[in-house]
Amino acid sequence: MKPNATTQAPDPTGTGGQYLVVLRGSLHGDGKEQRALTIGYVAPDEGRLQLTAGEEGLDALILHFPRHDAPIQAAPAVADRALKTWRCLLCSFVYNEAEGLPDEGIAPGTRWEDVPETWSCADCGATKADFEMVEEARSNPRVS
């Protein structure tokens, strides 16, 4: 791209948002110019930004985030006595079926076998095969 030539960044509508990383050139939006190295976030409801080539041209990386169409569905209720705890053999991270991992899209009550096979431990990257069951969560004990 020739110096001072301009182009429009892709429209963020229909995405979960996008990051624009401008390595050379500049980014224009809201009446402001940001020169390289610039990182800018564009929400799905914001308009397109303009990219302008600098003296050495324009290099920009545009990262789109997937759109989440539906909220996370809660897992069906199961009896507490049936829920288990699993531990990573590599880093000792614990997955408790009763608690799930809501921050990772796994609802409380999700059984280990229902956790997606593509899931990996956020602490060490281990796969489900690197976990072992360590205990069954106990229901309230009876008082004798």
C-alpha positions in Angstrom: 0.0 0.0 0.0 1.4 3.4 -0.9 2.1 6.0 1.8 -1.0 7.9 3.0 -3.4 5.5 1.1 -6.4 4.5 3.3 -8.5 1.4 3.6 -11.4 0.5 5.9 -11.0 -2.2 8.6 -13.6 -5.0 8.4 -17.0 -4.4 9.8 -17.2 -5.8 13.4 -21.0 -6.3 13.2 -21.8 -10.0 13.7 -18.7 -10.8 15.6 -17.9 -10.9 19.3 -15.7 -7.8 18.7 -12.3 -7.4 17.1 -8.8 -6.3 17.9 -6.9 -4.2 15.4 -3.1 -4.4 15.8 -1.4 -1.8 13.6 2.3 -2.5 13.2 3.0 0.2 10.6 0.8 3.0 9.5 -2.0 4.4 11.7 -5.5 3.8 12.9 -8.2 6.5 12.6 -11.5 6.6 14.5 -13.5 8.9 16.7 -11.6 11.9 15.2 -8.3 10.5 16.6 -5.2 9.2 14.9 -3.2 6.5 16.6 0.2 5.7 15.1 1.9 2.3 15.1 2.4 0.4 17.3 -1.3 0.6 18.1 -3.7 -1.9 19.5 -7.4 -1.0 19.4 -10.6 -2.9 20.3 -13.7 -2.5 18.3 -17.0 -3.6 19.8 -19.6 -5.3 17.5 -21.9 -2.2 17.6 -19.1 0.2 16.6 -18.5 1.3 13.1 -15.5 0.5 10.9 -12.2 2.2 11.6 -9.9 3.6 8.9 -6.4 2.3 8.4 -3.8 4.6 6.8 -0.4 3.5 5.4 2.6 5.3 6.8 5.9 6.1 4.9 6.9 2.4 5.1 3.4 1.1 4.2 0.7 -0.6 6.3 0.9 -3.8 8.3 -2.2 -4.6 10.4 -3.4 -7.8 12.1 -7.1 -8.0 12.6 -8.4 -10.6 15.2 -12.1 -11.4 15.2 -13.7 -13.0 18.3 -16.5 -15.6 17.8 -20.0 -14.5 18.5 -21.7 -16.3 21.3 -25.3 -16.7 20.2 -26.7 -18.5 23.2 -25.9 -18.3 26.9 -24.4 -21.2 28.6 -27.1 -23.8 29.5 -27.1 -25.1 33.0 -26.5 -28.8 33.3 -29.5 -30.9 34.5 -29.7 -31.2 38.2 -28.1 -34.4 39.6 -28.0 -35.7 43.1 -25.0 -34.4 45.1 -24.1 -38.0 46.0 -23.4 -38.9 42.4 -20.9 -36.0 41.7 -17.2 -36.7 41.7 -13.9 -34.8 41.9 -11.1 -35.2 39.4 -7.4 -34.2 39.8 -4.8 -33.4 37.2 -1.9 -35.8 37.5 0.5 -33.1 36.2 -0.3 -30.0 38.3 -2.9 -31.1 40.8 -5.7 -28.8 39.5 -9.0 -30.1 40.8 -12.2 -30.3 38.7 -15.3 -30.7 40.9 -18.4 -31.8 39.1 -20.7 -30.0 41.6 -18.9 -26.6 40.9 -18.1 -27.0 37.2 -16.0 -24.3 35.6 -18.5 -21.5 34.7 -15.7 -19.2 33.6 -14.8 -21.8 31.0 -18.4 -22.4 29.9 -18.8 -25.6 32.0 -21.9 -25.3 34.1 -22.1 -26.6 37.7 -23.3 -30.2 37.8 -21.5 -31.1 34.6 -20.2 -34.7 34.8 -16.6 -35.3 33.8 -17.7 -37.4 30.9 -19.7 -34.5 29.6 -16.8 -32.1 29.6 -15.8 -31.6 26.0 -12.9 -33.8 24.8 -11.2 -30.6 23.5 -11.0 -29.1 27.0 -7.6 -28.8 28.6 -6.4 -27.8 32.0 -6.0 -24.0 32.1 -3.1 -24.3 34.6 -0.8 -26.7 32.6 -2.5 -27.7 29.3 -3.1 -31.3 30.3 -5.9 -33.1 28.5 -8.8 -35.0 30.2 -6.7 -38.2 29.9 -4.3 -36.7 32.5 -7.0 -36.5 35.2 -7.9 -39.2 37.8 -11.0 -39.5 40.0 -9.9 -38.8 43.6 -13.2 -38.9 45.5 -16.9 -38.9 45.3 -18.5 -35.8 46.7 -20.5 -36.9 49.7 -24.1 -36.0 50.4 -25.0 -34.9 53.9 -24.2 -37.7 56.3 -27.0 -39.0 58.4 -26.9 -38.3 62.1 -27.4 -41.4 64.1 
